[in-house]
Amino acid sequence: MNYWIGVVSRSHVLRGVAGGFAQMNHGKQAPLNRMKAGDGLIYYSPRESYPDGAPLQAFTALGFIRSGEVYEYDMTPDGVSGFVPWRIDVDYQLAQPVPIKPLIAQLEFITDKTHWGAVFRFGQLKISEADFRKIAAEMGCGHAPQQVSPVQPALF
């Protein structure tokens, strides 16, 4: 089992949570292909919306990869003509958004505590189980997948 952070605006995270899927790096396939069934995923949202939304800097959702199958989805019926991103299904957990700044000193994957935002620049990163557990605990989640609704009312 691996643990991942995806870097996505909060408004896009909420769409994924409501639909039970994940997209990363503007719909690219490669980041999703790294994930396997059972892997943990936490979203970090630098902004409320992309590209110019208000700064947020918070962990905004947590889930577990369902089957690991990556698939294309035509967003034309959703009003985005011609955009066909790659997706992967996720079982999201009930979670509270958590600001990152109080956690920076505790997280192993942030090695440069002064320039902590640099670690998120590629849109996806693998983290340790220990860091996943720390963030999950702060978000009010247990470590293991739970059977819950794919919608997180706390994020709306």
Accessible surface in RSA format (square Angstrom, percent):
REM  Atomic radii and reference values for relative SASA: ProtOr
REM  Chains: A
REM  Algorithm: Lee & Richards
REM  Probe-radius: 1.40
REM  Slices: 20
REM RES _ NUM      All-atoms   Total-Side   Main-Chain    Non-polar    All polar
REM                ABS   REL    ABS   REL    ABS   REL    ABS   REL    ABS   REL
RES MET A   1   130.69  67.7  56.34  37.3  74.35 177.0  56.19  47.8  74.50  98.7
RES ASN A   2    44.85  30.9  43.27  41.8   1.58   3.8   1.58   3.8  43.27  41.8
RES TYR A   3    14.08   6.6  13.73   7.8   0.34   0.9   8.93   6.7   5.15   6.4
RES TRP A   4    16.01   6.4  16.01   7.7   0.00   0.0  16.01   8.5   0.00   0.0
RES ILE A   5     0.00   0.0   0.00   0.0   0.00   0.0   0.00   0.0   0.00   0.0
RES GLY A   6     0.00   0.0   0.00   N/A   0.00   0.0   0.00   0.0   0.00   0.0
RES VAL A   7    29.04  19.1  15.91  14.4  13.13  31.6  15.91  13.8  13.13  35.6
RES VAL A   8    21.32  14.0  15.16  13.7   6.16  14.8  21.32  18.5   0.00   0.0
RES SER A   9     9.71   8.2   3.12   4.2   6.60  15.2   3.42   7.3   6.29   8.8
RES ARG A  10    50.44  21.2  50.44  25.7   0.00   0.0   3.52   4.8  46.92  28.4
RES SER A  11    39.95  33.8  34.28  45.7   5.67  13.1  33.01  70.3   6.93   9.7
RES HIS A  12    75.52  41.3  68.31  47.5   7.21  18.5  36.24  37.4  39.28  45.7
RES VAL A  13     1.21   0.8   0.00   0.0   1.21   2.9   1.21   1.1   0.00   0.0
RES LEU A  14    28.49  15.9  27.43  19.6   1.06   2.7  27.84  19.6   0.65   1.7
RES ARG A  15   139.04  58.4 129.71  66.1   9.33  22.2  51.49  70.4  87.54  53.1
RES GLY A  16     3.32   4.1   0.00   N/A   3.32   4.1   3.32   9.1   0.00   0.0
RES VAL A  17     0.00   0.0   0.00   0.0   0.00   0.0   0.00   0.0   0.00   0.0
RES ALA A  18    52.51  48.3  34.11  52.6  18.40  41.9  34.45  48.5  18.07  47.9
RES GLY A  19    51.02  62.9   0.00   N/A  51.02  62.9  24.79  68.0  26.23  58.8
RES GLY A  20     4.03   5.0   0.00   N/A   4.03   5.0   3.21   8.8   0.82   1.8
RES PHE A  21    23.28  11.6  23.28  14.4   0.00   0.0  23.28  14.1   0.00   0.0
RES ALA A  22     0.49   0.4   0.00   0.0   0.49   1.1   0.49   0.7   0.00   0.0
RES GLN A  23    36.50  20.4  31.55  23.1   4.95  11.8  10.96  23.3  25.54  19.4
RES MET A  24     2.16   1.1   0.00   0.0   2.16   5.1   2.16   1.8   0.00   0.0
RES ASN A  25    42.41  29.2  30.53  29.5  11.88  28.6  11.84  28.5  30.58  29.6
RES HIS A  26   124.56  68.1  97.80  68.0  26.77  68.5  64.82  66.8  59.75  69.5
RES GLY A  27     5.57   6.9   0.00   N/A   5.57   6.9   1.09   3.0   4.47  10.0
RES LYS A  28   120.20  58.6 115.39  70.8   4.81  11.5  84.37  75.9  35.84  38.2
RES GLN A  29    67.47  37.7  63.29  46.3   4.18   9.9   9.24  19.7  58.22  44.2
RES ALA A  30    56.41  51.9  48.96  75.6   7.45  16.9  52.21  73.5   4.20  11.1
RES PRO A  31     4.47   3.3   4.47   4.1   0.00   0.0   4.47   3.7   0.00   0.0
RES LEU A  32     0.00   0.0   0.00   0.0   0.00   0.0   0.00   0.0   0.00   0.0
RES ASN A  33    67.60  46.6  57.96  56.0   9.64  23.2  24.54  59.1  43.05  41.6
RES ARG A  34   123.41  51.8 109.41  55.8  14.01  33.3  43.74  59.8  79.67  48.3
RES MET A  35     1.30   0.7   0.00   0.0   1.30   3.1   0.00   0.0   1.30   1.7
RES LYS A  36   121.33  59.2 120.93  74.2   0.40   1.0  86.62  78.0  34.71  37.0
RES ALA A  37    59.56  54.8  36.08  55.7  23.49  53.4  36.41  51.3  23.16  61.3
RES GLY A  38    24.60  30.3   0.00   N/A  24.60  30.3  23.12  63.5   1.48   3.3
RES ASP A  39     2.27   1.6   2.27   2.3   0.00   0.0   0.00   0.0   2.27   2.3
RES GLY A  40     0.00   0.0   0.00   N/A   0.00   0.0   0.00   0.0   0.00   0.0
RES LEU A  41     0.71   0.4   0.36   0.3   0.35   0.9   0.36   0.2   0.35   1.0
RES ILE A  42     0.00   0.0   0.00   0.0   0.00   0.0   0.00   0.0   0.00   0.0
RES TYR A  43     4.76   2.2   4.68   2.7   0.08   0.2   1.65   1.2   3.12   3.8
RES TYR A  44     5.95   2.8   5.95   3.4   0.00   0.0   2.75   2.1   3.20   3.9
RES SER A  45     0.00   0.0   0.00   0.0   0.00   0.0   0.00   0.0   0.00   0.0
RES PRO A  46    48.05  35.0  45.74  41.7   2.31   8.4  45.74  37.8   2.31  14.3
RES ARG A  47    92.10  38.7  92.10  46.9   0.00   0.0  13.65  18.6  78.46  47.5
RES GLU A  48    60.03  34.5  58.33  44.1   1.70   4.0  27.78  53.7  32.25  26.3
RES SER A  49    43.91  37.1  43.91  58.6   0.00   0.0  24.26  51.7  19.65  27.5
RES TYR A  50   128.61  60.0 105.19  59.9  23.41  60.9  71.40  53.7  57.21  70.5
RES PRO A  51    78.70  57.4  68.38  62.3  10.33  37.5  68.69  56.7  10.02  62.3
RES ASP A  52   129.04  90.4 100.02  99.5  29.03  68.6  37.36  87.9  91.68  91.4
RES GLY A  53    11.64  14.4   0.00   N/A  11.64  14.4   9.88  27.1   1.76   3.9
RES ALA A  54    61.16  56.2  48.39  74.7  12.77  29.1  54.83  77.2   6.33  16.8
RES PRO A  55    99.11  72.2  79.60  72.6  19.51  70.9  79.88  66.0  19.23 119.5
RES LEU A  56    52.61  29.3  33.77  24.2  18.85  47.4  36.72  25.8  15.89  42.8
RES GLN A  57    59.28  33.1  57.91  42.3   1.36   3.2   7.14  15.2  52.13  39.5
RES ALA A  58     4.94   4.5   4.94   7.6   0.00   0.0   4.94   7.0   0.00   0.0
RES PHE A  59     0.00   0.0   0.00   0.0   0.00   0.0   0.00   0.0   0.00   0.0
RES THR A  60     0.00   0.0   0.00   0.0   0.00   0.0   0.00   0.0   0.00   0.0
RES ALA A  61     0.41   0.4   0.00   0.0   0.41   0.9   0.18   0.3   0.23   0.6
RES LEU A  62     0.28   0.2   0.00   0.0   0.28   0.7   0.28   0.2   0.00   0.0
RES GLY A  63     0.00   0.0   0.00   N/A   0.00   0.0   0.00   0.0   0.00   0.0
RES PHE A  64     4.29   2.1   4.25   2.6   0.04   0.1   4.25   2.6   0.04   0.1
RES ILE A  65     3.86   2.2   0.00   0.0   3.86   9.3   0.00   0.0   3.86  10.5
RES ARG A  66   112.70  47.3  94.38  48.1  18.33  43.6  51.03  69.7  61.68  37.4
RES SER A  67    68.83  58.2  42.00  56.1  26.83  61.8  43.03  91.6  25.80  36.1
RES GLY A  68    20.57  25.4   0.00   N/A  20.57  25.4   5.02  13.8  15.55  34.8
RES GLU A  69   116.10  66.7 106.32  80.4   9.78  23.3  40.87  79.1  75.23  61.4
RES VAL A  70    28.57  18.8   7.64   6.9  20.93  50.4   7.64   6.6  20.93  56.8
RES TYR A  71    62.85  29.3  59.70  34.0   3.15   8.2  52.58  39.5  10.27  12.7
RES GLU A  72    99.69  57.2  75.77  57.3  23.92  56.9  12.73  24.6  86.96  71.0
RES TYR A  73    71.82  33.5  69.40  39.5   2.43   6.3  47.58  35.8  24.24  29.9
RES ASP A  74    72.23  50.6  63.56  63.3   8.67  20.5  25.54  60.1  46.69  46.6
RES MET A  75    16.13   8.4  16.13  10.7   0.00   0.0  15.92  13.5   0.21   0.3
RES THR A  76    63.37  45.1  54.45  55.2   8.92  21.2  48.48  65.1  14.89  22.5
RES PRO A  77   114.72  83.6  71.39  65.1  43.33 157.5  84.09  69.4  30.63 190.4
RES ASP A  78    79.65  55.8  46.34  46.1  33.31  78.8  23.95  56.4  55.70  55.5
RES GLY A  79    68.89  85.0   0.00   N/A  68.89  85.0  36.29  99.6  32.60  73.0
RES VAL A  80    60.60  39.9  57.56  52.1   3.03   7.3  60.60  52.7   0.00   0.0
RES SER A  81    99.29  83.9  70.81  94.5  28.48  65.6  39.33  83.8  59.96  84.0
RES GLY A  82    66.19  81.6   0.00   N/A  66.19  81.6  37.98 104.2  28.21  63.2
RES PHE A  83    73.23  36.6  70.18  43.5   3.05   7.9  73.08  44.3   0.16   0.4
RES VAL A  84    66.43  43.7  48.66  44.1  17.77  42.8  48.67  42.3  17.76  48.2
RES PRO A  85     1.42   1.0   0.00   0.0   1.42   5.2   1.42   1.2   0.00   0.0
RES TRP A  86    63.43  25.5  63.43  30.7   0.00   0.0  45.50  24.3  17.94  29.1
RES ARG A  87    18.16   7.6  18.16   9.3   0.00   0.0   0.00   0.0  18.16  11.0
RES ILE A  88     0.07   0.0   0.07   0.0   0.00   0.0   0.07   0.0   0.00   0.0
RES ASP A  89    38.62  27.1  38.30  38.1   0.32   0.8   0.63   1.5  37.99  37.9
RES VAL A  90     0.00   0.0   0.00   0.0   0.00   0.0   0.00   0.0   0.00   0.0
RES ASP A  91    54.26  38.0  51.06  50.8   3.20   7.6  17.08  40.2  37.18  37.1
RES TYR A  92     1.64   0.8   0.33   0.2   1.31   3.4   0.33   0.3   1.31   1.6
RES GLN A  93     1.69   0.9   1.46   1.1   0.22   0.5   1.32   2.8   0.37   0.3
RES LEU A  94    92.79  51.7  85.83  61.4   6.96  17.5  86.11  60.5   6.67  18.0
RES ALA A  95     3.75   3.4   0.00   0.0   3.75   8.5   2.41   3.4   1.34   3.6
RES GLN A  96    99.93  55.9  99.93  73.0   0.00   0.0  40.77  86.8  59.16  44.9
RES PRO A  97    47.00  34.3  31.28  28.5  15.72  57.1  31.40  25.9  15.60  97.0
RES VAL A  98    15.24  10.0  15.14  13.7   0.10   0.3  15.23  13.2   0.01   0.0
RES PRO A  99    78.47  57.2  78.47  71.5   0.00   0.0  78.47  64.8   0.00   0.0
RES ILE A 100     0.02   0.0   0.00   0.0   0.02   0.1   0.00   0.0   0.02   0.1
RES LYS A 101   126.08  61.5 111.90  68.7  14.18  33.8  62.04  55.8  64.04  68.2
RES PRO A 102    95.42  69.5  68.52  62.5  26.90  97.8  81.73  67.5  13.69  85.1
RES LEU A 103     5.18   2.9   5.18   3.7   0.00   0.0   5.18   3.6   0.00   0.0
RES ILE A 104    16.94   9.6  16.94  12.6   0.00   0.0  16.94  12.2   0.00   0.0
RES ALA A 105    86.89  79.9  62.36  96.2  24.53  55.8  63.12  88.9  23.77  63.0
RES GLN A 106    92.11  51.5  79.10  57.8  13.00  31.0  36.63  78.0  55.47  42.1
RES LEU A 107     0.61   0.3   0.00   0.0   0.61   1.5   0.51   0.4   0.10   0.3
RES GLU A 108   101.92  58.5  82.37  62.3  19.55  46.5  47.92  92.7  54.00  44.1
RES PHE A 109    26.00  13.0   9.21   5.7  16.79  43.7  19.43  11.8   6.58  18.8
RES ILE A 110     1.57   0.9   0.87   0.6   0.71   1.7   1.22   0.9   0.35   1.0
RES THR A 111   124.56  88.6  92.36  93.6  32.20  76.7  69.62  93.5  54.94  83.1
RES ASP A 112    68.90  48.3  61.12  60.8   7.78  18.4  33.51  78.9  35.39  35.3
RES LYS A 113    87.50  42.7  72.29  44.4  15.21  36.2  67.66  60.9  19.85  21.1
RES THR A 114   109.94  78.2  84.45  85.6  25.49  60.7  55.50  74.5  54.43  82.3
RES HIS A 115   122.03  66.7 113.07  78.6   8.96  22.9  87.58  90.3  34.45  40.1
RES TRP A 116    37.54  15.1  35.96  17.4   1.58   3.7  16.84   9.0  20.71  33.6
RES GLY A 117    36.80  45.4   0.00   N/A  36.80  45.4  24.41  67.0  12.39  27.7
RES ALA A 118    48.63  44.7  36.78  56.8  11.86  27.0  44.83  63.1   3.80  10.1
RES VAL A 119    43.79  28.8  30.17  27.3  13.62  32.8  35.75  31.1   8.04  21.8
RES PHE A 120    11.88   5.9   8.06   5.0   3.82   9.9   8.34   5.1   3.54  10.1
RES ARG A 121   163.34  68.6 122.80  62.6  40.54  96.5  63.68  87.0  99.66  60.4
RES PHE A 122   142.20  71.1 130.02  80.5  12.18  31.7 134.98  81.8   7.22  20.7
RES GLY A 123    11.80  14.6   0.00   N/A  11.80  14.6  11.01  30.2   0.79   1.8
RES GLN A 124    20.73  11.6   5.30   3.9  15.43  36.7   3.54   7.5  17.19  13.0
RES LEU A 125    23.03  12.8  17.08  12.2   5.95  15.0  23.03  16.2   0.00   0.0
RES LYS A 126   122.25  59.6  99.13  60.8  23.12  55.1  54.29  48.9  67.96  72.4
RES ILE A 127    11.08   6.3   0.00   0.0  11.08  26.7   5.51   4.0   5.57  15.1
RES SER A 128    43.38  36.7  28.64  38.2  14.74  33.9  38.90  82.8   4.48   6.3
RES GLU A 129    74.07  42.5  68.47  51.8   5.60  13.3  19.64  38.0  54.43  44.4
RES ALA A 130    45.43  41.8  36.43  56.2   9.00  20.5  41.53  58.5   3.90  10.3
RES ASP A 131     0.28   0.2   0.28   0.3   0.00   0.0   0.00   0.0   0.28   0.3
RES PHE A 132     0.00   0.0   0.00   0.0   0.00   0.0   0.00   0.0   0.00   0.0
RES ARG A 133   116.05  48.7 111.69  56.9   4.36  10.4  39.24  53.6  76.81  46.6
RES LYS A 134    73.56  35.9  67.03  41.1   6.53  15.5  53.86  48.5  19.69  21.0
RES ILE A 135     0.00   0.0   0.00   0.0   0.00   0.0   0.00   0.0   0.00   0.0
RES ALA A 136     1.37   1.3   1.37   2.1   0.00   0.0   1.37   1.9   0.00   0.0
RES ALA A 137    71.01  65.3  49.23  76.0  21.77  49.5  53.73  75.7  17.28  45.8
RES GLU A 138    93.97  53.9  72.25  54.7  21.72  51.7   5.55  10.7  88.41  72.2
RES MET A 139     0.89   0.5   0.00   0.0   0.89   2.1   0.20   0.2   0.68   0.9
RES GLY A 140    64.85  80.0   0.00   N/A  64.85  80.0  33.62  92.3  31.23  69.9
RES CYS A 141    12.50   9.5   0.35   0.4  12.15  28.6   4.20  10.7   8.29   8.9
RES GLY A 142    37.27  46.0   0.00   N/A  37.27  46.0  31.89  87.5   5.38  12.1
RES HIS A 143    42.94  23.5  33.35  23.2   9.59  24.5  25.45  26.2  17.49  20.3
RES ALA A 144    61.76  56.8  56.27  86.8   5.49  12.5  57.74  81.3   4.02  10.6
RES PRO A 145    71.99  52.5  51.75  47.2  20.25  73.6  51.75  42.7  20.24 125.8
RES GLN A 146    82.07  45.9  72.30  52.8   9.78  23.3  33.88  72.1  48.19  36.6
RES GLN A 147   180.38 100.9 149.56 109.3  30.82  73.4  66.31 141.1 114.08  86.5
RES VAL A 148    50.14  33.0  17.04  15.4  33.10  79.8  27.66  24.0  22.48  61.0
RES SER A 149    64.88  54.8  50.07  66.8  14.82  34.1  44.10  93.9  20.79  29.1
RES PRO A 150    59.93  43.7  58.55  53.4   1.38   5.0  59.93  49.5   0.00   0.0
RES VAL A 151    55.82  36.7  55.09  49.9   0.72   1.7  55.09  47.9   0.72   2.0
RES GLN A 152     0.23   0.1   0.23   0.2   0.00   0.0   0.23   0.5   0.00   0.0
RES PRO A 153    91.88  67.0  77.86  71.0  14.02  51.0  80.81  66.7  11.08  68.8
RES ALA A 154    44.04  40.5  12.38  19.1  31.65  72.0  25.42  35.8  18.62  49.3
RES LEU A 155     0.00   0.0   0.00   0.0   0.00   0.0   0.00   0.0   0.00   0.0
RES PHE A 156   132.81  66.4  72.94  45.2  59.87 155.8  99.75  60.5  33.06  94.6
END  Absolute sums over single chains surface
CHAIN  1 A     7674.9       5929.2       1745.7       4415.3       3259.5
END  Absolute sums over all chains
TOTAL          7674.9       5929.2       1745.7       4415.3       3259.5
